[in-house]
Amino acid sequence: MLTIISIAIYIKELSLGALLLVFSDIGARMINPPFETPVGAITALVGVPFFLYLARSERRGL
């Protein structure tokens, strides 16, 4: 069952993910005009270091 707090966290995470993709899309369009760089490449440049940070912090918590 979802509580008010878990719903608020869910909405926050959805908003942050949407903002990441919007800024990645803007960045991809600005890198090499008039051509577009794949948005997935820009998202990966931000997402992979963050994922590695989370993986390392999870391992330390054990």
Secondary structure, DSSP 8 states (H G I E B T S, - for coil): ---HHHHHHHHHHHHHHHHHHHHHHHHHHHHSTTS---HHHHHHHHHHHHHHHHHHHHHHH-
